[in-house]
Amino acid sequence: MKQTFRQRLWKISRWFIALFFLMLAFRLLYGYVVADATHEAGLSNRFFITLDNVKKITPPTIESGFIE
């Protein structure tokens, strides 16, 4: 018996839906398990230490004595 277009479309759709859920489950597991394992407690402390190395922009000075 020959498959109709609708049957082929349904069969392909089921594979794509299954692949989507498989990839979603892998992404969720990988995101939570690996991120928690490599999370460092001192991450926020390093953020503030690296801010000291950022170049600070000074406001322009008025040399002529008046504002245009």
PyMOL Python script that loads the backbone (N, CA, C, O; Angstrom):
from pymol import cmd

cmd.read_pdbstr("""\
ATOM      1  N   MET A   1       0.841  -1.173   0.000  1.00  0.00           N
ATOM      2  CA  MET A   1       0.000   0.000   0.000  1.00  0.00           C
ATOM      3  C   MET A   1       0.889   1.240   0.000  1.00  0.00           C
ATOM      4  O   MET A   1       1.833   1.338   0.785  1.00  0.00           O
ATOM      5  N   LYS A   2       0.586   2.167  -0.869  1.00  0.00           N
ATOM      6  CA  LYS A   2       1.378   3.372  -1.015  1.00  0.00           C
ATOM      7  C   LYS A   2       1.003   4.389   0.070  1.00  0.00           C
ATOM      8  O   LYS A   2      -0.171   4.568   0.394  1.00  0.00           O
ATOM      9  N   GLN A   3       2.028   5.052   0.624  1.00  0.00           N
ATOM     10  CA  GLN A   3       1.768   6.058   1.656  1.00  0.00           C
ATOM     11  C   GLN A   3       1.281   7.353   1.016  1.00  0.00           C
ATOM     12  O   GLN A   3       1.756   7.757  -0.045  1.00  0.00           O
ATOM     13  N   THR A   4       0.347   7.981   1.666  1.00  0.00           N
ATOM     14  CA  THR A   4      -0.133   9.267   1.175  1.00  0.00           C
ATOM     15  C   THR A   4       0.762  10.374   1.713  1.00  0.00           C
ATOM     16  O   THR A   4       1.588  10.162   2.600  1.00  0.00           O
ATOM     17  N   PHE A   5       0.572  11.546   1.154  1.00  0.00           N
ATOM     18  CA  PHE A   5       1.361  12.695   1.587  1.00  0.00           C
ATOM     19  C   PHE A   5       1.136  13.002   3.064  1.00  0.00           C
ATOM     20  O   PHE A   5       2.077  13.319   3.792  1.00  0.00           O
ATOM     21  N   ARG A   6      -0.100  12.905   3.492  1.00  0.00           N
ATOM     22  CA  ARG A   6      -0.443  13.200   4.889  1.00  0.00           C
ATOM     23  C   ARG A   6       0.235  12.214   5.851  1.00  0.00           C
ATOM     24  O   ARG A   6       0.680  12.609   6.928  1.00  0.00           O
ATOM     25  N   GLN A   7       0.312  10.948   5.469  1.00  0.00           N
ATOM     26  CA  GLN A   7       0.972   9.942   6.315  1.00  0.00           C
ATOM     27  C   GLN A   7       2.476  10.198   6.399  1.00  0.00           C
ATOM     28  O   GLN A   7       3.073  10.091   7.470  1.00  0.00           O
ATOM     29  N   ARG A   8       3.080  10.539   5.260  1.00  0.00           N
ATOM     30  CA  ARG A   8       4.517  10.844   5.281  1.00  0.00           C
ATOM     31  C   ARG A   8       4.806  12.091   6.113  1.00  0.00           C
ATOM     32  O   ARG A   8       5.776  12.134   6.869  1.00  0.00           O
ATOM     33  N   LEU A   9       3.953  13.100   5.963  1.00  0.00           N
ATOM     34  CA  LEU A   9       4.128  14.339   6.725  1.00  0.00           C
ATOM     35  C   LEU A   9       4.002  14.073   8.226  1.00  0.00           C
ATOM     36  O   LEU A   9       4.778  14.611   9.016  1.00  0.00           O
ATOM     37  N   TRP A  10       3.046  13.259   8.619  1.00  0.00           N
ATOM     38  CA  TRP A  10       2.852  12.931  10.033  1.00  0.00           C
ATOM     39  C   TRP A  10       4.051  12.149  10.571  1.00  0.00           C
ATOM     40  O   TRP A  10       4.479  12.379  11.702  1.00  0.00           O
ATOM     41  N   LYS A  11       4.590  11.238   9.782  1.00  0.00           N
ATOM     42  CA  LYS A  11       5.739  10.440  10.206  1.00  0.00           C
ATOM     43  C   LYS A  11       6.973  11.324  10.387  1.00  0.00           C
ATOM     44  O   LYS A  11       7.694  11.183  11.375  1.00  0.00           O
ATOM     45  N   ILE A  12       7.219  12.222   9.454  1.00  0.00           N
ATOM     46  CA  ILE A  12       8.365  13.130   9.562  1.00  0.00           C
ATOM     47  C   ILE A  12       8.172  14.099  10.729  1.00  0.00           C
ATOM     48  O   ILE A  12       9.125  14.403  11.447  1.00  0.00           O
ATOM     49  N   SER A  13       6.961  14.577  10.917  1.00  0.00           N
ATOM     50  CA  SER A  13       6.670  15.498  12.022  1.00  0.00           C
ATOM     51  C   SER A  13       6.937  14.846  13.372  1.00  0.00           C
ATOM     52  O   SER A  13       7.468  15.488  14.278  1.00  0.00           O
ATOM     53  N   ARG A  14       6.575  13.587  13.510  1.00  0.00           N
ATOM     54  CA  ARG A  14       6.833  12.889  14.780  1.00  0.00           C
ATOM     55  C   ARG A  14       8.322  12.795  15.061  1.00  0.00           C
ATOM     56  O   ARG A  14       8.740  12.945  16.209  1.00  0.00           O
ATOM     57  N   TRP A  15       9.140  12.549  14.028  1.00  0.00           N
ATOM     58  CA  TRP A  15      10.594  12.497  14.225  1.00  0.00           C
ATOM     59  C   TRP A  15      11.146  13.855  14.656  1.00  0.00           C
ATOM     60  O   TRP A  15      11.989  13.933  15.550  1.00  0.00           O
ATOM     61  N   PHE A  16      10.671  14.918  14.020  1.00  0.00           N
ATOM     62  CA  PHE A  16      11.141  16.251  14.391  1.00  0.00           C
ATOM     63  C   PHE A  16      10.700  16.640  15.805  1.00  0.00           C
ATOM     64  O   PHE A  16      11.465  17.262  16.542  1.00  0.00           O
ATOM     65  N   ILE A  17       9.486  16.281  16.180  1.00  0.00           N
ATOM     66  CA  ILE A  17       9.004  16.575  17.532  1.00  0.00           C
ATOM     67  C   ILE A  17       9.820  15.797  18.563  1.00  0.00           C
ATOM     68  O   ILE A  17      10.200  16.344  19.599  1.00  0.00           O
ATOM     69  N   ALA A  18      10.085  14.536  18.282  1.00  0.00           N
ATOM     70  CA  ALA A  18      10.897  13.719  19.196  1.00  0.00           C
ATOM     71  C   ALA A  18      12.313  14.282  19.297  1.00  0.00           C
ATOM     72  O   ALA A  18      12.876  14.341  20.391  1.00  0.00           O
ATOM     73  N   LEU A  19      12.893  14.693  18.175  1.00  0.00           N
ATOM     74  CA  LEU A  19      14.227  15.283  18.185  1.00  0.00           C
ATOM     75  C   LEU A  19      14.246  16.583  18.981  1.00  0.00           C
ATOM     76  O   LEU A  19      15.190  16.840  19.728  1.00  0.00           O
ATOM     77  N   PHE A  20      13.212  17.402  18.826  1.00  0.00           N
ATOM     78  CA  PHE A  20      13.113  18.653  19.573  1.00  0.00           C
ATOM     79  C   PHE A  20      13.102  18.400  21.077  1.00  0.00           C
ATOM     80  O   PHE A  20      13.847  19.040  21.819  1.00  0.00           O
ATOM     81  N   PHE A  21      12.263  17.474  21.531  1.00  0.00           N
ATOM     82  CA  PHE A  21      12.179  17.201  22.961  1.00  0.00           C
ATOM     83  C   PHE A  21      13.462  16.559  23.494  1.00  0.00           C
ATOM     84  O   PHE A  21      13.856  16.816  24.632  1.00  0.00           O
ATOM     85  N   LEU A  22      14.098  15.745  22.698  1.00  0.00           N
ATOM     86  CA  LEU A  22      15.367  15.152  23.100  1.00  0.00           C
ATOM     87  C   LEU A  22      16.436  16.229  23.277  1.00  0.00           C
ATOM     88  O   LEU A  22      17.171  16.228  24.264  1.00  0.00           O
ATOM     89  N   MET A  23      16.517  17.141  22.318  1.00  0.00           N
ATOM     90  CA  MET A  23      17.498  18.230  22.423  1.00  0.00           C
ATOM     91  C   MET A  23      17.164  19.180  23.566  1.00  0.00           C
ATOM     92  O   MET A  23      18.070  19.680  24.232  1.00  0.00           O
ATOM     93  N   LEU A  24      15.881  19.439  23.805  1.00  0.00           N
ATOM     94  CA  LEU A  24      15.472  20.293  24.913  1.00  0.00           C
ATOM     95  C   LEU A  24      15.857  19.662  26.249  1.00  0.00           C
ATOM     96  O   LEU A  24      16.373  20.347  27.133  1.00  0.00           O
ATOM     97  N   ALA A  25      15.613  18.371  26.401  1.00  0.00           N
ATOM     98  CA  ALA A  25      15.972  17.687  27.644  1.00  0.00           C
ATOM     99  C   ALA A  25      17.487  17.699  27.838  1.00  0.00           C
ATOM    100  O   ALA A  25      17.958  17.929  28.952  1.00  0.00           O
ATOM    101  N   PHE A  26      18.252  17.458  26.787  1.00  0.00           N
ATOM    102  CA  PHE A  26      19.707  17.495  26.890  1.00  0.00           C
ATOM    103  C   PHE A  26      20.180  18.884  27.283  1.00  0.00           C
ATOM    104  O   PHE A  26      21.065  19.021  28.127  1.00  0.00           O
ATOM    105  N   ARG A  27      19.598  19.919  26.677  1.00  0.00           N
ATOM    106  CA  ARG A  27      20.000  21.299  26.986  1.00  0.00           C
ATOM    107  C   ARG A  27      19.696  21.647  28.436  1.00  0.00           C
ATOM    108  O   ARG A  27      20.523  22.270  29.102  1.00  0.00           O
ATOM    109  N   LEU A  28      18.550  21.265  28.931  1.00  0.00           N
ATOM    110  CA  LEU A  28      18.199  21.549  30.313  1.00  0.00           C
ATOM    111  C   LEU A  28      19.116  20.813  31.277  1.00  0.00           C
ATOM    112  O   LEU A  28      19.603  21.397  32.245  1.00  0.00           O
ATOM    113  N   LEU A  29      19.351  19.539  31.017  1.00  0.00           N
ATOM    114  CA  LEU A  29      20.229  18.769  31.892  1.00  0.00           C
ATOM    115  C   LEU A  29      21.653  19.311  31.849  1.00  0.00           C
ATOM    116  O   LEU A  29      22.282  19.482  32.893  1.00  0.00           O
ATOM    117  N   TYR A  30      22.156  19.578  30.674  1.00  0.00           N
ATOM    118  CA  TYR A  30      23.521  20.078  30.524  1.00  0.00           C
ATOM    119  C   TYR A  30      23.662  21.461  31.159  1.00  0.00           C
ATOM    120  O   TYR A  30      24.666  21.743  31.813  1.00  0.00           O
ATOM    121  N   GLY A  31      22.674  22.312  30.972  1.00  0.00           N
ATOM    122  CA  GLY A  31      22.730  23.667  31.508  1.00  0.00           C
ATOM    123  C   GLY A  31      22.735  23.710  33.019  1.00  0.00           C
ATOM    124  O   GLY A  31      23.451  24.518  33.609  1.00  0.00           O
ATOM    125  N   TYR A  32      21.959  22.867  33.653  1.00  0.00           N
ATOM    126  CA  TYR A  32      21.886  22.901  35.103  1.00  0.00           C
ATOM    127  C   TYR A  32      22.987  22.084  35.771  1.00  0.00           C
ATOM    128  O   TYR A  32      23.549  22.515  36.778  1.00  0.00           O
ATOM    129  N   VAL A  33      23.298  20.932  35.234  1.00  0.00           N
ATOM    130  CA  VAL A  33      24.280  20.055  35.878  1.00  0.00           C
ATOM    131  C   VAL A  33      25.692  20.596  35.701  1.00  0.00           C
ATOM    132  O   VAL A  33      26.433  20.702  36.678  1.00  0.00           O
ATOM    133  N   VAL A  34      26.078  20.939  34.486  1.00  0.00           N
ATOM    134  CA  VAL A  34      27.438  21.399  34.227  1.00  0.00           C
ATOM    135  C   VAL A  34      27.652  22.797  34.807  1.00  0.00           C
ATOM    136  O   VAL A  34      28.724  23.083  35.340  1.00  0.00           O
ATOM    137  N   ALA A  35      26.652  23.667  34.711  1.00  0.00           N
ATOM    138  CA  ALA A  35      26.801  25.023  35.243  1.00  0.00           C
ATOM    139  C   ALA A  35      26.957  24.990  36.763  1.00  0.00           C
ATOM    140  O   ALA A  35      27.745  25.760  37.311  1.00  0.00           O
ATOM    141  N   ASP A  36      26.233  24.129  37.444  1.00  0.00           N
ATOM    142  CA  ASP A  36      26.361  24.038  38.893  1.00  0.00           C
ATOM    143  C   ASP A  36      27.703  23.439  39.302  1.00  0.00           C
ATOM    144  O   ASP A  36      28.256  23.812  40.337  1.00  0.00           O
ATOM    145  N   ALA A  37      28.221  22.534  38.517  1.00  0.00           N
ATOM    146  CA  ALA A  37      29.485  21.885  38.855  1.00  0.00           C
ATOM    147  C   ALA A  37      30.658  22.837  38.695  1.00  0.00           C
ATOM    148  O   ALA A  37      31.642  22.718  39.425  1.00  0.00           O
ATOM    149  N   THR A  38      30.583  23.780  37.760  1.00  0.00           N
ATOM    150  CA  THR A  38      31.697  24.690  37.510  1.00  0.00           C
ATOM    151  C   THR A  38      31.495  26.056  38.136  1.00  0.00           C
ATOM    152  O   THR A  38      32.331  26.942  37.958  1.00  0.00           O
ATOM    153  N   HIS A  39      30.416  26.245  38.856  1.00  0.00           N
ATOM    154  CA  HIS A  39      30.125  27.550  39.459  1.00  0.00           C
ATOM    155  C   HIS A  39      31.117  27.825  40.593  1.00  0.00           C
ATOM    156  O   HIS A  39      31.366  26.978  41.451  1.00  0.00           O
ATOM    157  N   GLU A  40      31.659  29.011  40.564  1.00  0.00           N
ATOM    158  CA  GLU A  40      32.612  29.395  41.598  1.00  0.00           C
ATOM    159  C   GLU A  40      31.955  30.393  42.537  1.00  0.00           C
ATOM    160  O   GLU A  40      31.202  31.263  42.099  1.00  0.00           O
ATOM    161  N   ALA A  41      32.237  30.269  43.818  1.00  0.00           N
ATOM    162  CA  ALA A  41      31.640  31.163  44.804  1.00  0.00           C
ATOM    163  C   ALA A  41      32.218  32.572  44.697  1.00  0.00           C
ATOM    164  O   ALA A  41      31.530  33.545  45.005  1.00  0.00           O
ATOM    165  N   GLY A  42      33.456  32.692  44.271  1.00  0.00           N
ATOM    166  CA  GLY A  42      34.097  33.991  44.222  1.00  0.00           C
ATOM    167  C   GLY A  42      33.907  34.737  42.922  1.00  0.00           C
ATOM    168  O   GLY A  42      34.675  35.652  42.624  1.00  0.00           O
ATOM    169  N   LEU A  43      32.923  34.379  42.152  1.00  0.00           N
ATOM    170  CA  LEU A  43      32.729  35.013  40.861  1.00  0.00           C
ATOM    171  C   LEU A  43      32.389  36.489  41.011  1.00  0.00           C
ATOM    172  O   LEU A  43      32.914  37.319  40.268  1.00  0.00           O
ATOM    173  N   SER A  44      31.526  36.829  41.951  1.00  0.00           N
ATOM    174  CA  SER A  44      31.147  38.230  42.107  1.00  0.00           C
ATOM    175  C   SER A  44      32.315  39.054  42.657  1.00  0.00           C
ATOM    176  O   SER A  44      32.430  40.239  42.345  1.00  0.00           O
ATOM    177  N   ASN A  45      33.173  38.448  43.464  1.00  0.00           N
ATOM    178  CA  ASN A  45      34.330  39.174  43.974  1.00  0.00           C
ATOM    179  C   ASN A  45      35.295  39.517  42.848  1.00  0.00           C
ATOM    180  O   ASN A  45      35.868  40.607  42.832  1.00  0.00           O
ATOM    181  N   ARG A  46      35.476  38.608  41.922  1.00  0.00           N
ATOM    182  CA  ARG A  46      36.368  38.875  40.792  1.00  0.00           C
ATOM    183  C   ARG A  46      35.802  39.975  39.900  1.00  0.00           C
ATOM    184  O   ARG A  46      36.567  40.708  39.273  1.00  0.00           O
ATOM    185  N   PHE A  47      34.487  40.103  39.832  1.00  0.00           N
ATOM    186  CA  PHE A  47      33.876  41.144  39.024  1.00  0.00           C
ATOM    187  C   PHE A  47      34.280  42.519  39.531  1.00  0.00           C
ATOM    188  O   PHE A  47      34.647  43.389  38.742  1.00  0.00           O
ATOM    189  N   PHE A  48      34.217  42.719  40.833  1.00  0.00           N
ATOM    190  CA  PHE A  48      34.557  44.027  41.381  1.00  0.00           C
ATOM    191  C   PHE A  48      36.063  44.295  41.330  1.00  0.00           C
ATOM    192  O   PHE A  48      36.480  45.449  41.224  1.00  0.00           O
ATOM    193  N   ILE A  49      36.870  43.257  41.403  1.00  0.00           N
ATOM    194  CA  ILE A  49      38.314  43.445  41.292  1.00  0.00           C
ATOM    195  C   ILE A  49      38.675  43.884  39.876  1.00  0.00           C
ATOM    196  O   ILE A  49      39.534  44.747  39.697  1.00  0.00           O
ATOM    197  N   THR A  50      38.037  43.305  38.879  1.00  0.00           N
ATOM    198  CA  THR A  50      38.352  43.669  37.502  1.00  0.00           C
ATOM    199  C   THR A  50      37.816  45.048  37.148  1.00  0.00           C
ATOM    200  O   THR A  50      38.274  45.642  36.173  1.00  0.00           O
ATOM    201  N   LEU A  51      36.871  45.570  37.897  1.00  0.00           N
ATOM    202  CA  LEU A  51      36.384  46.921  37.626  1.00  0.00           C
ATOM    203  C   LEU A  51      37.451  47.970  37.923  1.00  0.00           C
ATOM    204  O   LEU A  51      37.398  49.069  37.372  1.00  0.00           O
ATOM    205  N   ASP A  52      38.407  47.656  38.772  1.00  0.00           N
ATOM    206  CA  ASP A  52      39.471  48.604  39.068  1.00  0.00           C
ATOM    207  C   ASP A  52      40.350  48.859  37.842  1.00  0.00           C
ATOM    208  O   ASP A  52      40.965  49.920  37.737  1.00  0.00           O
ATOM    209  N   ASN A  53      40.416  47.913  36.926  1.00  0.00           N
ATOM    210  CA  ASN A  53      41.262  48.054  35.755  1.00  0.00           C
ATOM    211  C   ASN A  53      40.575  48.784  34.602  1.00  0.00           C
ATOM    212  O   ASN A  53      41.204  49.043  33.577  1.00  0.00           O
ATOM    213  N   VAL A  54      39.295  49.116  34.756  1.00  0.00           N
ATOM    214  CA  VAL A  54      38.556  49.771  33.687  1.00  0.00           C
ATOM    215  C   VAL A  54      38.954  51.244  33.638  1.00  0.00           C
ATOM    216  O   VAL A  54      39.077  51.902  34.672  1.00  0.00           O
ATOM    217  N   LYS A  55      39.148  51.743  32.441  1.00  0.00           N
ATOM    218  CA  LYS A  55      39.525  53.142  32.275  1.00  0.00           C
ATOM    219  C   LYS A  55      38.323  54.023  32.600  1.00  0.00           C
ATOM    220  O   LYS A  55      37.233  53.824  32.063  1.00  0.00           O
ATOM    221  N   LYS A  56      38.526  54.973  33.460  1.00  0.00           N
ATOM    222  CA  LYS A  56      37.453  55.872  33.866  1.00  0.00           C
ATOM    223  C   LYS A  56      37.434  57.071  32.925  1.00  0.00           C
ATOM    224  O   LYS A  56      38.481  57.631  32.602  1.00  0.00           O
ATOM    225  N   ILE A  57      36.257  57.457  32.496  1.00  0.00           N
ATOM    226  CA  ILE A  57      36.108  58.600  31.603  1.00  0.00           C
ATOM    227  C   ILE A  57      35.851  59.834  32.454  1.00  0.00           C
ATOM    228  O   ILE A  57      34.915  59.868  33.253  1.00  0.00           O
ATOM    229  N   THR A  58      36.677  60.827  32.276  1.00  0.00           N
ATOM    230  CA  THR A  58      36.505  62.070  33.038  1.00  0.00           C
ATOM    231  C   THR A  58      35.644  63.023  32.221  1.00  0.00           C
ATOM    232  O   THR A  58      35.745  63.054  30.995  1.00  0.00           O
ATOM    233  N   PRO A  59      34.804  63.796  32.886  1.00  0.00           N
ATOM    234  CA  PRO A  59      33.960  64.745  32.154  1.00  0.00           C
ATOM    235  C   PRO A  59      34.825  65.847  31.544  1.00  0.00           C
ATOM    236  O   PRO A  59      35.888  66.170  32.074  1.00  0.00           O
ATOM    237  N   PRO A  60      34.378  66.412  30.451  1.00  0.00           N
ATOM    238  CA  PRO A  60      35.164  67.473  29.828  1.00  0.00           C
ATOM    239  C   PRO A  60      35.244  68.710  30.727  1.00  0.00           C
ATOM    240  O   PRO A  60      34.310  69.021  31.466  1.00  0.00           O
ATOM    241  N   THR A  61      36.354  69.389  30.647  1.00  0.00           N
ATOM    242  CA  THR A  61      36.532  70.600  31.453  1.00  0.00           C
ATOM    243  C   THR A  61      36.230  71.827  30.597  1.00  0.00           C
ATOM    244  O   THR A  61      36.408  71.831  29.379  1.00  0.00           O
ATOM    245  N   ILE A  62      35.776  72.844  31.273  1.00  0.00           N
ATOM    246  CA  ILE A  62      35.480  74.105  30.585  1.00  0.00           C
ATOM    247  C   ILE A  62      36.685  74.998  30.773  1.00  0.00           C
ATOM    248  O   ILE A  62      36.933  75.489  31.875  1.00  0.00           O
ATOM    249  N   GLU A  63      37.431  75.212  29.711  1.00  0.00           N
ATOM    250  CA  GLU A  63      38.652  76.005  29.807  1.00  0.00           C
ATOM    251  C   GLU A  63      38.399  77.483  29.562  1.00  0.00           C
ATOM    252  O   GLU A  63      39.139  78.321  30.078  1.00  0.00           O
ATOM    253  N   SER A  64      37.395  77.819  28.804  1.00  0.00           N
ATOM    254  CA  SER A  64      37.171  79.215  28.469  1.00  0.00           C
ATOM    255  C   SER A  64      36.437  79.949  29.571  1.00  0.00           C
ATOM    256  O   SER A  64      36.458  81.180  29.584  1.00  0.00           O
ATOM    257  N   GLY A  65      35.797  79.269  30.481  1.00  0.00           N
ATOM    258  CA  GLY A  65      35.125  79.928  31.586  1.00  0.00           C
ATOM    259  C   GLY A  65      33.643  80.123  31.380  1.00  0.00           C
ATOM    260  O   GLY A  65      32.960  80.556  32.308  1.00  0.00           O
ATOM    261  N   PHE A  66      33.113  79.823  30.208  1.00  0.00           N
ATOM    262  CA  PHE A  66      31.689  79.943  29.979  1.00  0.00           C
ATOM    263  C   PHE A  66      31.190  78.753  29.169  1.00  0.00           C
ATOM    264  O   PHE A  66      31.967  78.094  28.478  1.00  0.00           O
ATOM    265  N   ILE A  67      29.903  78.483  29.256  1.00  0.00           N
ATOM    266  CA  ILE A  67      29.291  77.345  28.556  1.00  0.00           C
ATOM    267  C   ILE A  67      28.597  77.866  27.311  1.00  0.00           C
ATOM    268  O   ILE A  67      27.823  78.820  27.383  1.00  0.00           O
ATOM    269  N   GLU A  68      28.861  77.263  26.202  1.00  0.00           N
ATOM    270  CA  GLU A  68      28.224  77.673  24.953  1.00  0.00           C
ATOM    271  C   GLU A  68      26.886  77.039  24.786  1.00  0.00           C
ATOM    272  O   GLU A  68      26.210  77.277  23.785  1.00  0.00           O
TER     273      GLU A  68
END
""", "prot")
cmd.dss("prot")
cmd.show_as("cartoon", "prot")
cmd.util.cbc("prot")
cmd.orient("prot")
